[in-house]
Amino acid sequence: MVEHRCAEMDARLDAMESLEAYDPKAEAKFAAALQSLKDLKLPLLDQLEGLKDAPMDVIMASLYLEDDTGGDAIQFIRDLRPSSSQLTIPVYPEVRDPRNPWACKEEIKLADAIAANISRAEQKKRSRIVCRTYGVGSVHHARSDRVPVSAPIVVPQGLALL
């Protein structure tokens, strides 16, 4: 039985090699192409990596569209370079509705979301979480000295323009 299946597979491989479209070196070519993509250096990505710790306005100022018209660019081309005050992100509820999981609670400006997350992180550094256990098998209760545990966290999951 096993020898019969091996013979069938050998026959199929022989048939594939006889096809003109089959290239036995395709895997090696694919690996070489993938490696060349990994080695590809894009100046814009290198520039953005260098700005990863920069303020949002600096990053946004470094992103622009080049055109032939220079200062004579039409208005909609100039509008394609948004500032951080124009970008908004959706804020999702802590518990999502299973019927509409992507329904957002509100949209806030990106600059405000970044400031809120930085402020929350600084408060968490200053605060210590106190855990108390009430008896064996009971629920662990946690509270924070300065930050309510149930405070919503702003998680950027997309950008939108105002």
FENZIVEN-V743887 format. One line per field, one symbol per residue. phi: phi as a letter, one per 30 degrees, with the letter a starting at -180 (. if undefined). psi: psi as a letter, one per 20 degrees, with the letter a starting at -180 (. if undefined). burial: b if it has 9 or more other C-alpha atoms within 8 Angstrom, else e. Layout:
phi=???
psi=???
burial=???
This chain:
phi=.dddddddddddddddddddddbdcdddddddddddddddccedddddddcdcddeddddddcaccbddiddddedddddcdcddcdbbdccddcddddbdcdcdabbdeddddddddddddddddcbdccbccidicddcbbcdbcdddddcdcdblcbcd
psi=gghghghggggggghhhiqhhpoijhghgghggghhhhippphghgghhhjhjqqhhgghhiorpqriicijqqghghijnqrhihpqqqpqqhoqphhmijpqgrpqqghhgggghggghhhhhhqppppqpnrpjrqppqrqhhpphjpqpoopjrqqp.
burial=eeeeeeeeeeeeeeeebeeeeeeeeeeeeeeeeeeeeeeeeeeeebebeebeeeeeebbbbeeeeeeeeeeebeeebeeebbbbbbbbbbbbeeebeeeeeeebeebbbbbebeebbeeeeebbeebeeeeebeeeeeeeebbbbebeeeeeebebeebeee
